[in-house]
Amino acid sequence: MVSKGWAVKIAERHVAGWPQPDMVIFDVRPHRLGWVLHSQSERYLLTRETRDAVVGHGPFLVDEVDGSLHMIHATADLENGAWIEEYLEQVRAIEPADPLRSRIAELVDRHRRFDALRLLRKSAPDLSPQEAKDYIEAVAAGVPIPEHVRSRLPRQVRRRVFWRLSGPNPEPGA
């Protein structure tokens, strides 16, 4: 796990390269993914004058696993935002929960395969009959959905709310 002190050093190294010469990290909080750090102009923190504020950037996240640095959109809900699931999928390669699969599995378990097939075809109309059958069979067998089927399932379009700013930054001696 990345320590608070190391997380601050990672973020300070990043803001040191910004055109605003007096950027500082002023708030650090634990988060379930690591550390959330807020930065602002030192001048603004002293004067509280709007003209001294640096605007347009959100907080940083230093991943607790590898120390990678990410910027989070200023409007993102840090604790409950949908971005967290996307982050886990893209950064940590953790598969998101598939609500469709759980509904299909429930129908298959109750020996209602035809209803499961009908629900799947309604939810994913681009699947061919064979692809829908492959999906149902994978769910019934308790194995991952075949890639040729997964690639054809509808995807929720999300607006981007985090950006990777660095690769891993392992803490020395950890």
C-alpha positions as CSV (number, residue, x, y, z in Angstrom):
1,M,0.0,0.0,0.0
2,V,1.2,3.5,-0.8
3,S,1.6,5.8,2.2
4,K,0.1,9.2,2.5
5,G,3.6,10.8,2.4
6,W,4.5,9.0,-0.8
7,A,1.2,10.0,-2.4
8,V,1.9,13.6,-1.6
9,K,5.4,13.4,-3.2
10,I,3.9,11.9,-6.3
11,A,1.3,14.7,-6.7
12,E,3.8,17.4,-5.8
13,R,6.2,16.1,-8.5
14,H,3.4,16.4,-11.0
15,V,2.2,19.9,-10.1
16,A,5.8,21.2,-10.0
17,G,5.7,20.9,-13.8
18,W,2.7,23.1,-14.2
19,P,2.9,26.6,-15.6
20,Q,1.6,28.0,-12.3
21,P,4.7,28.1,-10.1
22,D,3.0,28.2,-6.8
23,M,0.8,25.1,-6.9
24,V,0.6,23.2,-3.6
25,I,-1.2,20.1,-2.3
26,F,-3.4,21.4,0.5
27,D,-5.8,18.5,1.3
28,V,-5.1,14.7,1.4
29,R,-7.9,12.2,2.2
30,P,-8.0,8.4,2.2
31,H,-10.2,6.9,-0.5
32,R,-11.1,3.3,-1.1
33,L,-8.9,3.4,-4.2
34,G,-5.9,5.1,-2.5
35,W,-5.4,8.8,-1.7
36,V,-7.4,11.8,-3.0
37,L,-5.3,15.0,-3.1
38,H,-6.5,18.5,-3.8
39,S,-4.2,21.2,-5.2
40,Q,-4.5,24.9,-5.5
41,S,-2.4,28.1,-5.9
42,E,-0.5,28.9,-2.7
43,R,-1.3,32.5,-3.4
44,Y,-5.1,31.8,-3.5
45,L,-4.8,29.8,-0.2
46,L,-3.3,32.9,1.4
47,T,-5.5,35.6,-0.1
48,R,-8.7,33.8,-0.9
49,E,-9.0,36.2,-3.8
50,T,-10.8,34.6,-6.8
51,R,-8.3,36.1,-9.2
52,D,-5.6,34.1,-7.6
53,A,-7.4,30.7,-7.9
54,V,-6.4,28.1,-10.4
55,V,-9.6,26.6,-11.8
56,G,-10.5,23.9,-14.2
57,H,-8.7,21.0,-12.6
58,G,-10.1,18.3,-10.2
59,P,-8.5,16.3,-7.5
60,F,-5.7,13.7,-8.0
61,L,-6.0,10.1,-7.1
62,V,-2.9,8.2,-6.2
63,D,-3.7,4.5,-6.5
64,E,-2.9,2.6,-3.3
65,V,-1.8,-0.5,-5.2
66,D,0.8,0.8,-7.6
67,G,1.2,4.5,-6.9
68,S,-0.1,5.6,-10.3
69,L,-1.4,9.1,-10.5
70,H,-4.8,10.0,-12.0
71,M,-6.7,13.2,-12.3
72,I,-10.4,13.1,-11.5
73,H,-12.9,15.4,-13.2
74,A,-13.9,18.3,-10.9
75,T,-17.6,17.4,-11.0
76,A,-17.2,13.7,-10.3
77,D,-18.7,12.3,-7.1
78,L,-15.6,11.0,-5.3
79,E,-17.3,8.5,-3.1
80,N,-20.1,7.0,-5.1
81,G,-19.5,8.0,-8.7
82,A,-20.0,5.6,-11.6
83,W,-16.4,6.4,-12.5
84,I,-15.2,4.1,-9.7
85,E,-16.5,1.0,-11.5
86,E,-14.9,2.2,-14.8
87,Y,-11.6,2.9,-13.0
88,L,-11.6,-0.6,-11.5
89,E,-12.3,-2.1,-14.9
90,Q,-9.7,-0.1,-16.8
91,V,-6.9,0.4,-14.3
92,R,-7.1,-2.7,-12.2
93,A,-8.7,-5.1,-14.8
94,I,-11.6,-6.0,-12.4
95,E,-14.6,-7.1,-14.4
96,P,-17.7,-5.1,-13.5
97,A,-20.9,-6.7,-12.3
98,D,-23.1,-7.7,-15.2
99,P,-26.8,-7.1,-14.1
100,L,-28.0,-8.8,-17.3
101,R,-26.0,-11.9,-16.6
102,S,-27.5,-12.2,-13.1
103,R,-31.1,-11.8,-14.4
104,I,-30.4,-14.4,-17.1
105,A,-28.8,-16.8,-14.5
106,E,-31.9,-16.5,-12.3
107,L,-34.1,-17.5,-15.2
108,V,-31.8,-20.3,-16.3
109,D,-31.7,-21.6,-12.7
110,R,-35.5,-21.7,-12.6
111,H,-35.5,-23.7,-15.9
112,R,-36.9,-20.8,-17.9
113,R,-34.4,-20.7,-20.7
114,F,-36.8,-19.5,-23.3
115,D,-37.7,-16.5,-21.1
116,A,-33.9,-15.9,-20.6
117,L,-33.4,-16.0,-24.3
118,R,-36.3,-13.6,-24.9
119,L,-34.9,-11.2,-22.2
120,L,-31.4,-11.4,-23.7
121,R,-32.6,-10.7,-27.3
122,K,-34.6,-7.7,-26.0
123,S,-31.6,-6.4,-24.1
124,A,-29.1,-7.0,-26.8
125,P,-30.9,-6.9,-30.1
126,D,-27.6,-7.0,-32.1
127,L,-26.8,-10.5,-31.0
128,S,-27.5,-13.2,-33.6
129,P,-29.5,-16.2,-32.4
130,Q,-26.3,-18.3,-32.2
131,E,-24.6,-15.6,-30.1
132,A,-27.6,-15.4,-27.8
133,K,-27.5,-19.2,-27.4
134,D,-23.8,-19.0,-26.7
135,Y,-24.4,-16.4,-24.0
136,I,-27.2,-18.5,-22.3
137,E,-25.0,-21.6,-22.4
138,A,-22.0,-19.8,-20.9
139,V,-24.3,-18.5,-18.1
140,A,-25.7,-21.9,-17.5
141,A,-22.2,-23.4,-17.3
142,G,-21.0,-20.7,-15.0
143,V,-18.2,-19.7,-17.3
144,P,-17.2,-16.3,-18.8
145,I,-19.2,-15.0,-21.7
146,P,-17.3,-15.8,-25.0
147,E,-15.4,-12.7,-26.3
148,H,-17.1,-12.9,-29.7
149,V,-20.4,-12.4,-27.8
150,R,-19.2,-9.9,-25.2
151,S,-17.9,-7.6,-28.0
152,R,-21.4,-7.4,-29.4
153,L,-23.2,-6.6,-26.2
154,P,-24.4,-3.0,-25.8
155,R,-22.1,-0.8,-23.8
156,Q,-23.1,2.2,-21.7
157,V,-21.5,5.3,-23.1
158,R,-19.9,7.2,-20.2
159,R,-18.2,10.6,-20.2
160,R,-14.6,10.5,-19.2
161,V,-14.1,11.5,-15.6
162,F,-10.5,10.4,-14.9
163,W,-7.2,10.4,-16.7
164,R,-4.0,8.5,-16.0
165,L,-1.2,10.9,-15.5
166,S,1.6,8.5,-14.7
167,G,2.4,4.8,-14.6
168,P,3.3,3.0,-11.4
169,N,5.3,4.8,-8.8
170,P,6.2,2.2,-6.3
171,E,7.2,3.5,-2.9
172,P,10.9,3.0,-2.2
173,G,11.5,0.3,0.4
174,A,7.9,-0.9,0.4
